[in-house]
């Protein structure tokens, strides 16, 4: 893997505060941020910034999160975010999201429309009113969080949505009534109108041709889909390089950014392959094991390498940061007690080691030097003065002022 598509080259011209060239100087160069979105569920930021903000356990957990990732998914499940109509949990989500942004992280809201974890109070309304309230909800929340959250999973798991039969819910009702494509178009149009600069995702666990056909139909209908979300909850075992390659090939033809939005790899025993709905596997304890942790680390590293190598992949999100979150699975990169697992260190070596640029440059007599590195933000210093610049391929030459 050359990873040249992840890098950029720029001719720096370094000057001092008076505009004179910083000539013949050795300068320290350090990458400070990545353009690629290395992510995880950031749900622990909610207690960390609200009811447990002084709890050392949650401080330690989020400190570990912040050291590894630059991209967090924040929960906006309608039934939990607004359990009583008109009383959303705005303050808790804003506290958590602003905390992450202040630490230099990017936040995504998840999800705006989904049949699961839906608001029960919607069931009292007719289908047209349900759809109206769904669109109003999108406008309210996307507008309220604009500038803090500018990436959204707009609609989740549409392939199964109109045929979902585990329990009655308002969103399945309106999806049956209006159809998948019309519902997708309506919710995307509402999100786009609320924040024209937002990156808007469709998201699904069904990565078959059914999902690809749905995306094609929605794009043909004019839905402003900005990126394709792909879930890989691998509680039944790692899918491997071949299947990952098949998924990439199936969706790369749209030419849209690909976000691997929800990914799990377990470090304990594997769920039985005969289970169709992962939610059906509920057991009292699902322990992590030493051999499982080593396997999980190997699998995460291989998966990250494959996805980072693909030019259309812009984000990879591990779903559970800590063990025991969704379905009680040992699917985190840290344990329940915040112990860092081998997977945590494997990703640390990639994200902040192999795929991060650090070193020294020496300017010539005119204060110029060429820099090649992974795309992102950089800091330049001579030990006394410092400056920042971006390396993103947008310009071949950049002027930097050390001050």
Buried (B, 14 or more C-beta within 10 A) or exposed (E): EEEEEBBBEBEBBBBBEEEEBBBEBEBBBBBEBBBBBBBBBBBBBBBBBBEBEEEEEBEBBBEBBBEBBBBBBBBBBBBEBBEEEEEBBBEBBBBBBBBBBEEEBBBBBBBBBBBBBBBEBBEEBEBEEBBBBBBEBBBBBBEBBBEBBBBBBBBBBBBBBBEBEEEEBBBBBBBBBBEBBBBBBBBBBBBBBBBEEBBBBBBBBBBEEEBBEBBEBBBEEEBBBBBBBBBBBBBBEBBEEEEBEEBBEBBBEBEBBBBBBBBBBBBBEEBEEEEEEBEEBEEEEBEBBEEBBBBBBBBBBBBBBBBBBBEBBBBBBBBBBBBBBBBBBBBBBBBBEBEBBBBBBBBBEBBBEEBBBEEEBEBEEEBBBEBEBBBBBBBBBBEEBBBEBBBEEEEEEBBBBBE
